[in-house]
């Protein structure tokens, strides 16, 4: 008596071929439609992971502190307001922390915000503006477009990226079975396709988390609107009130500067000694002034921030405790840290940076595979190839030149100056696609980007000497990245010369 055992195929292998072809076509179309936006958002996101480190890099040479006393905070607030001439609408005090060991006071007057650095005594000693850090984070968050539109577009980009990841899995039934199979030494297109698929599988949890959290952060306005319609008859203010403390009753009568010192003692007693991370002030020189304290517990949790709001009379009118929050509040308040990797210290940040670059490679490589497939089918798209080469390598040039500008120009390099330089460099790079070959475009832009990063790394310690090891680490990283870009350009030139020799 014999029995036959039938092996069942893996689930993805049983997907019909017609469905796979349709999904693959959709995967390619979706990737092409959002290709440039996905690439730019992924590239800038990989850099924005290190926003705190770049802040320290830009603030090199300013006092590094571990703590700041309430008296020093009050003196710093008064000094910053005096620098702008009074009439301040809002103020933001960033307390020293392990990630950013500087005391910063930002004051907003007539919709213009200026930031200052204070020393241990609360004396204002330098400008605290960090235009390059603001430039790169805003490029990632809203592409320097009007806030509502830019954030919405980036949110849609996150949705497109998440959809591309899902369709990519469905379009490749063997993607998990071949997770460690890379065809080397043969067709370049097959090598690129294998590497593209392997990176997509190996880092899939990260890709899903980043794209999903990015989509949720970008589409918050729409989500809040839907919740307002569903729960509060369209009143979105009630939705925001679940997460944000209400502003105090407006009373514009002039008053002495809000005294923060009594509030520090109350916050310390109520928070159990948690570290005060930031203080936000509403109309600090009016009778309706108020102060909102944010505290953070260094316990490794994503959701670990409490808040306490006081009015001028010293009454506590708002309290938020992370331990008492409902699940929805915990999820929403964890999205930012989870998206940028701002938890778990330096190792997590480095992993996020490397995985972010892998995702950037997926965004760029997917289009290159599509272009190579067209060439193999004798239906090339030379114009698109030139344009994509200029897009891929033009952004490192634009970002590198912006970094070099902020080092050379110092305080004169405002965020708008950096945006202008980035825009001009991007347009010039794209203009190369009119005539030059993709190979020449890539080589030239790699060289320019590499030189810009090397010059930035060499000029920074000379013009802004500092004893901060984080600033040194940033300079060293820029130097290494610049050298790698120059090496890639040289290697590409050698490869092209070899191919020309073989063909002749």
C-alpha positions in Angstrom: 0.0 0.0 0.0 1.5 3.3 -1.0 0.5 6.8 -0.2 1.3 9.9 -2.1 2.2 13.1 -0.2 1.5 16.3 -2.1 3.6 19.2 -1.2 1.7 22.4 -1.0 3.3 25.4 -2.7 3.9 28.5 -0.6 1.0 31.0 -0.6 2.7 33.6 -2.8 3.7 30.9 -5.3 0.0 30.0 -5.8 -0.9 33.5 -7.0 -2.1 33.4 -10.6 0.4 34.6 -13.2 -2.0 37.2 -14.7 -2.5 38.7 -11.3 1.2 38.9 -10.8 1.7 40.6 -14.1 -1.0 43.1 -13.4 0.4 43.9 -9.9 3.9 44.3 -11.4 2.6 46.7 -13.9 0.9 48.7 -11.2 4.0 48.5 -9.0 6.1 50.0 -11.8 3.5 52.7 -12.6 3.1 53.7 -9.0 6.8 53.9 -8.5 7.3 56.0 -11.6 4.5 58.4 -10.7 6.0 59.2 -7.3 9.7 58.4 -8.1 11.3 61.8 -7.6 9.2 62.6 -4.5 9.9 59.2 -2.9 13.6 59.5 -3.6 13.9 63.0 -2.2 11.8 62.2 0.9 13.9 59.1 1.6 17.2 60.8 1.1 16.4 63.8 3.3 14.8 61.5 5.9 18.0 59.5 6.2 19.8 62.8 6.9 17.1 64.2 9.2 17.5 61.2 11.5 20.6 63.1 12.7 18.9 66.5 13.2 20.1 66.8 16.8 23.7 66.0 15.8 23.6 68.6 13.0 22.2 71.2 15.4 25.3 70.6 17.6 27.5 70.8 14.5 26.0 74.2 13.6 26.3 75.3 17.2 29.9 74.3 17.5 31.9 76.5 19.9 28.9 77.5 22.0 28.6 76.5 25.7 27.7 72.9 26.4 25.6 72.4 29.5 24.2 69.5 31.4 21.6 71.4 33.4 20.2 75.0 33.7 18.9 76.4 36.9 15.4 78.2 37.1 17.2 81.5 37.8 19.3 81.1 34.7 16.3 80.2 32.6 14.5 83.3 33.7 17.6 85.4 32.9 18.0 83.9 29.5 14.3 84.4 28.6 14.5 88.1 29.6 17.8 88.5 27.7 16.4 87.0 24.5 13.2 89.2 24.7 15.4 92.2 25.2 17.4 91.3 22.1 14.3 91.5 19.9 12.9 94.6 21.5 9.9 93.2 23.4 6.5 92.5 22.0 7.1 88.7 21.9 4.1 86.6 21.1 5.6 83.2 21.8 8.8 81.8 23.4 10.3 78.4 23.4 13.0 77.3 25.8 14.9 74.1 25.0 16.6 72.8 28.1 20.0 71.0 27.9 19.7 67.3 27.2 22.1 64.5 26.4 21.3 64.7 22.7 21.5 68.5 22.6 23.6 69.9 25.5 22.8 73.6 24.8 20.3 76.0 26.3 18.3 77.6 23.5 15.7 80.3 23.7 13.6 81.0 20.7 11.4 84.1 20.6 8.7 84.8 18.0 7.8 88.4 17.2 5.7 89.5 14.2 5.8 85.9 12.9 9.6 85.9 12.8 11.5 83.5 15.1 15.0 84.2 16.4 16.9 81.7 18.5 19.7 82.4 21.0 22.2 80.3 23.0 22.6 80.9 26.8 25.5 80.0 29.1 25.2 78.4 32.5 24.3 81.7 34.1 21.6 82.5 31.6 23.5 85.1 29.7 22.8 85.2 26.0 26.2 84.5 24.3 25.5 83.6 20.6 22.9 83.1 18.0 21.2 79.7 18.2 19.8 79.7 14.7 20.6 76.4 12.8 19.5 77.1 9.2 21.0 74.0 7.6 19.2 71.7 10.1 16.0 73.5 9.6 16.5 73.5 5.8 17.0 69.7 5.7 14.2 68.8 8.1 11.7 71.1 6.3 12.8 69.7 3.0 11.8 66.2 4.3 8.6 67.3 6.1 7.0 69.7 3.6 9.5 70.0 0.6 9.6 73.8 1.4 6.2 74.2 0.0 3.4 76.0 1.9 3.0 74.0 5.1 -0.5 72.4 4.5 0.2 71.5 0.9 3.7 70.3 1.5 2.9 68.1 4.4 -0.1 66.6 2.4 2.1 65.8 -0.6 4.7 64.1 1.7 1.9 62.2 3.3 0.7 61.0 -0.1 4.3 60.0 -0.9 4.3 57.8 2.2 1.1 56.2 1.0 2.7 55.6 -2.4 5.8 54.1 -0.9 3.8 51.8 1.4 1.7 50.7 -1.6 4.8 50.1 -3.7 6.2 47.9 -1.0 3.1 45.8 -0.8 2.7 45.6 -4.5 6.4 44.7 -4.9 5.9 41.6 -2.6 2.7 40.5 -4.5 4.5 41.0 -7.8 7.4 38.7 -6.9 6.0 35.4 -5.6 9.5 34.0 -5.0 10.7 37.1 -3.1 10.9 35.4 0.3 12.2 32.0 -1.0 15.0 33.8 -2.8 15.8 36.2 0.0 19.5 35.3 0.0 19.9 34.7 -3.7 21.8 37.4 -5.7 22.9 36.7 -9.3 26.4 38.2 -9.6 28.7 38.3 -12.6 26.0 38.2 -15.2 23.5 40.8 -16.5 23.8 44.1 -14.7 20.0 44.5 -14.8 19.5 41.1 -13.1 22.1 42.0 -10.5 20.3 45.3 -9.8 16.9 43.6 -9.7 18.2 40.9 -7.2 19.7 43.5 -5.0 16.6 45.7 -5.2 14.4 42.7 -4.2 16.8 41.5 -1.4 17.0 45.0 0.2 13.2 45.2 0.0 12.9 41.9 1.9 15.7 42.2 4.4 14.6 45.6 5.7 10.8 45.1 5.1 9.8 45.9 8.8 11.7 49.1 8.7 10.3 50.1 5.3 6.8 49.5 6.4 7.2 51.4 9.7 8.8 54.4 8.1 6.3 54.7 5.2 3.3 54.0 7.4 4.3 56.6 10.1 5.2 59.1 7.5 1.8 58.7 5.8 0.0 59.1 9.1 2.1 62.2 10.1 1.6 63.8 6.7 -2.1 63.1 6.5 -2.9 64.1 10.1 -5.1 67.0 8.9 -7.3 64.7 6.9 -7.4 62.1 9.7 -8.4 64.8 12.2 -11.1 66.1 9.8 -12.6 62.7 9.4 -12.6 62.2 13.2 -14.2 65.6 13.6 -17.0 64.7 11.2 -17.5 61.2 12.7 -17.4 62.1 16.4 -18.0 65.8 16.9 -20.3 67.0 14.1 -17.4 68.5 12.1 -15.7 70.3 15.1 -12.0 69.5 14.6 -11.2 71.7 17.5 -12.6 69.1 19.9 -10.4 66.4 18.2 -7.2 68.6 18.7 -8.3 69.2 22.3 -7.8 65.5 23.0 -4.1 65.9 22.4 -3.2 69.5 22.7 -3.8 71.8 25.8 -6.3 74.6 25.2 -4.7 78.1 25.0 -5.5 80.3 28.0 -8.1 83.0 27.9 -6.8 85.9 25.8 -6.0 89.0 27.9 -3.7 91.4 26.0 -3.1 93.9 28.9 0.6 94.5 29.4 2.2 92.8 32.4 5.6 92.0 33.8 7.5 89.1 32.2 6.1 85.8 33.3 8.1 84.4 36.2 8.9 80.8 35.5 10.8 80.0 38.7 7.8 79.0 40.9 6.6 76.7 38.1 9.8 74.7 38.0 9.3 73.7 41.6 5.7 72.6 41.0 6.7 70.6 37.9 9.5 68.9 39.7 7.1 67.9 42.6 4.4 66.7 40.2 6.6 64.8 37.7 8.7 62.8 40.3 11.9 64.5 39.2 11.6 63.8 35.4 13.8 65.9 33.2 12.2 69.1 31.9 12.7 69.1 28.2 11.1 72.2 26.9 9.1 75.2 28.1 6.6 76.9 25.7 5.2 80.4 26.6 2.1 82.1 25.3 2.2 85.9 25.4 4.8 86.1 28.2 4.4 89.8 28.7 0.6 90.0 28.8 -1.9 89.3 31.5 -3.1 86.3 29.6 0.4 84.7 29.6 0.8 81.0 30.2 3.6 78.5 30.3 3.6 74.9 29.2 6.2 72.5 30.6 7.2 69.3 28.8 9.0 66.6 30.9 10.6 63.4 29.7 11.5 60.2 31.5 14.7 58.6 30.2 13.2 55.1 30.4 13.5 54.1 26.7 9.8 54.2 26.0 8.5 55.9 22.9 5.7 57.6 24.7 7.3 59.0 27.8 6.5 62.8 27.8 4.2 64.5 30.4 3.1 68.1 30.2 1.9 70.7 32.7 0.4 74.1 31.8 0.2 77.1 34.2 -1.5 80.5 33.8 0.0 83.8 35.2 -1.7 83.3 38.5 0.2 80.0 39.0 -2.8 77.8 38.6 -2.4 74.5 36.9 -5.0 74.4 34.1 -3.8 71.4 32.1 -2.0 68.1 32.9 -1.1 65.3 30.6 0.4 62.1 32.0 1.9 59.5 29.6 1.1 56.7 32.0 -2.6 57.6 32.0 -3.0 58.2 28.3 -5.3 56.0 26.2 -4.0 53.9 23.4 -4.8 56.4 20.7 -2.9 59.2 22.4 0.1 56.9 23.0 0.2 55.9 19.3 -0.1 59.5 18.1 2.6 60.8 20.4 4.9 58.0 19.5 4.8 58.5 15.7 7.4 61.1 15.5 10.1 59.3 17.5 9.3 56.0 15.7 9.5 57.7 12.3 12.8 59.4 12.8 14.5 56.9 15.1 14.7 59.3 18.0 14.7 56.7 20.6 17.2 54.2 21.9 20.3 56.4 21.4 23.0 56.6 18.8 22.9 52.9 17.7 19.3 53.2 16.7 20.0 56.4 14.8 22.8 54.8 12.9 20.6 51.8 12.0 17.8 54.2 10.9 20.3 56.2 8.7 21.7 53.1 7.0 18.2 51.5 6.5 17.0 54.9 5.2 19.8 54.9 2.6 18.8 51.4 1.6 15.2 52.7 1.1 16.6 55.6 -0.9 18.5 53.0 -3.1 15.3 51.1 -3.6 13.6 54.3 -4.8 16.4 55.1 -7.2 17.1 51.5 -8.3 13.5 50.7 -9.2 13.5 53.3 -11.9 16.9 52.2 -13.1 15.6 48.6 -13.4 12.6 49.8 -15.4 14.9 51.8 -17.7 17.2 48.8 -18.2 14.2 46.6 -19.0 13.2 49.0 -21.7 16.7 49.0 -23.2 16.6 45.2 -23.2 13.3 45.3 -25.1 14.9 47.7 -27.7 12.6 50.5 -26.5 15.0 52.8 -24.7 14.0 56.1 -23.1 17.3 58.1 -23.3 15.7 61.4 -22.3 14.2 59.8 -19.1 17.6 58.1 -18.4 19.4 61.5 -18.5 16.7 63.1 -16.4 16.8 60.4 -13.8 20.6 60.5 -13.5 20.4 64.2 -13.0 17.7 63.7 -10.3 19.6 61.0 -8.4 22.9 62.8 -8.2 21.7 66.4 -8.4 20.3 66.2 -4.9 23.6 65.3 -3.1 25.1 68.2 -5.0 22.3 70.6 -3.9 22.4 69.4 -0.3 26.2 69.5 -0.1 26.4 73.0 -1.5 23.8 74.2 1.0 25.9 72.7 3.8 29.1 74.4 2.5 27.3 77.7 2.3 26.2 77.6 5.9 29.7 76.9 7.0 31.3 79.7 4.9 28.6 82.3 5.3 27.7 81.7 9.0 24.8 83.9 10.2 24.2 85.3 6.8 23.1 81.9 5.5 19.4 82.0 6.4 17.1 79.2 5.6 15.8 81.0 2.5 19.3 81.5 1.2 19.9 77.7 1.5 16.6 77.0 -0.2 17.6 79.3 -3.1 21.0 77.6 -3.5 19.3 74.2 -3.3 16.8 75.2 -6.0 19.4 76.7 -8.3 21.7 73.6 -8.0 18.7 71.3 -8.7 17.8 73.2 -11.8 21.4 73.3 -13.1 21.6 69.5 -12.5 18.4 68.9 -14.4 19.6 71.2 -17.2 22.5 68.8 -17.8 20.0 66.3 -19.0 19.3 68.3 -22.1 22.5 67.2 -23.9 24.9 65.2 -21.7 24.8 61.4 -21.5 23.6 59.8 -18.3 27.1 58.4 -17.6 28.7 61.8 -17.9 25.9 63.4 -15.8 26.4 60.9 -13.0 30.2 61.2 -13.0 30.2 65.0 -13.0 27.6 65.4 -10.2 29.3 62.7 -8.0 32.5 64.7 -8.3 30.9 68.1 -7.4 28.9 66.5 -4.5 32.1 64.8 -3.2 34.1 68.0 -3.4 31.4 70.0 -1.7 31.2 67.6 1.2 35.0 67.4 1.6 35.3 71.2 1.6 32.5 71.5 4.2 34.3 68.9 6.4 37.6 70.7 6.2 36.3 74.3 6.5 34.0 73.7 9.5 36.6 72.9 12.2 38.7 75.8 10.9 35.9 78.4 11.0 34.0 77.0 13.9 36.5 75.2 16.2 34.9 73.2 18.9 35.6 70.6 21.6 32.3 68.8 20.9 33.0 65.2 19.8 29.7 65.1 17.9 30.8 68.0 15.7 34.0 66.1 15.0 32.0 63.0 14.1 29.8 64.9 11.7 32.9 66.4 10.0 34.5 63.0 9.8 31.3 61.5 8.3 31.1 64.3 5.7 34.7 63.7 4.8 34.1 59.9 4.3 31.0 60.5 2.3 32.7 63.0 0.1 35.6 60.6 -0.5 33.2 57.7 -1.3 31.5 59.9 -3.9 34.8 60.8 -5.6 35.8 57.1 -5.5 32.5 56.1 -7.2 33.1 58.7 -9.9 36.6 57.4 -10.5 35.4 53.8 -10.6 32.6 54.7 -13.0 35.1 56.5 -15.3 37.4 53.4 -15.3 34.4 51.1 -16.0 33.3 53.3 -18.9 36.8 53.4 -20.3 37.0 49.6 -20.2 33.7 49.2 -21.9 34.8 51.7 -24.7 38.0 49.7 -25.2 36.1 46.4 -25.5 33.6 47.9 -28.0 36.4 49.3 -30.2 
